[in-house]
Amino acid sequence: MSEPLTLPVAVSADWLSDHRDDVVVVDSRWYLDGRSGHEAYLSGHLPGAVFTDVDTDLAAPASPEGGRHPLPSPTDFAAALGRLGVGDDDAVVVYDDANGSVAARLVWMLRVLGTPAAFLDGGLPTWKGDLETGHVTPEPARRTARAWPADRVVHTPTLLAQTDDPAHLILDARVYGRYTGEAPAPVDARPGHVPGARSAEWPANLDDDGFLAAPGALRERFAGLGADSAATVTAYCGSGVTACHDLLALEHAGYTRTRLYPGSWSRWGADDGLPVETGDPHRPG
């Protein structure tokens, strides 16, 4: 391809069908319940799609200091992209079968590094064409390592210092029960959320048909949470995956000063020295 495409954060199945030869298609299926995304890929995937592993390709090894899915080093991420056939000048479309909540991780990682990337809106179920089975081995590509932009990533000490600062909005992308602590997942070390964080569960970024909501609707949603007056908006979730769906939705709505807390609750909640808040202090009544 001569020049990379300019992509929105999400594209339709029809668009992808028309532009299949212009992009690298990546299958990023991953399941919190332990099912194998790779097995699902082998059983049926978009023609020519390559598979990326959230746990190994898109994250450094889990650790108490970094959580379950720390961002990989720039060198390791570039190496993983090269193995996937994603070169310096390639555009990428990523899909999952979870309304973009998993695909968003790779899309966000690529977009903050300046690579055109989008997720398949609605995911695999929207694809109208045939699927193929088995593994696709791409031709390796040259990918230059690029540092994570310092203004797009926030770490625990900085976030702790900003929990009481209304200029720095913190959004929790987990489902509401995990935010309040009333329905924590087995992977949560403690119930609750980062003090001062607002609930912004990722499924609310979707319309009634399961597609990414219109920019105006998302703008209204995030403005209601305080995004318009915030100097920065930081998103986190369980381990830094679905938080990226919030970040892409914020971008779709026109917000630019957004950041990921990669460690997310898997880092914060596991540290007994960090404060925790339960319930929803922002809920009327």
Salt bridges, closest charged atoms under 4 A:
ASP14 OD1 - LYS128 NZ 3.32
ASP27 OD2 - ARG29 NH2 2.68
ASP33 OD2 - ARG35 NE 2.97
ASP55 OD1 - HIS69 NE2 2.64
ASP57 OD1 - ARG83 NH2 3.60
ASP88 OD2 - ARG142 NH1 2.95
ASP88 OD1 - ARG146 NH2 3.74
GLU132 OE2 - HIS45 ND1 3.84
ASP165 OD2 - HIS168 NE2 3.70
ASP172 OD2 - ARG174 NH2 2.73
ASP188 OD2 - ARG174 NH1 3.79
ASP188 OD1 - ARG178 NH2 2.72
ASP228 OD1 - ARG219 NH2 3.37
GLU251 OE2 - ARG111 NH2 2.64
ASP271 OD2 - ARG267 NH1 3.15
ASP272 OD1 - ARG190 NE 3.89
GLU277 OE1 - HIS193 NE2 2.92
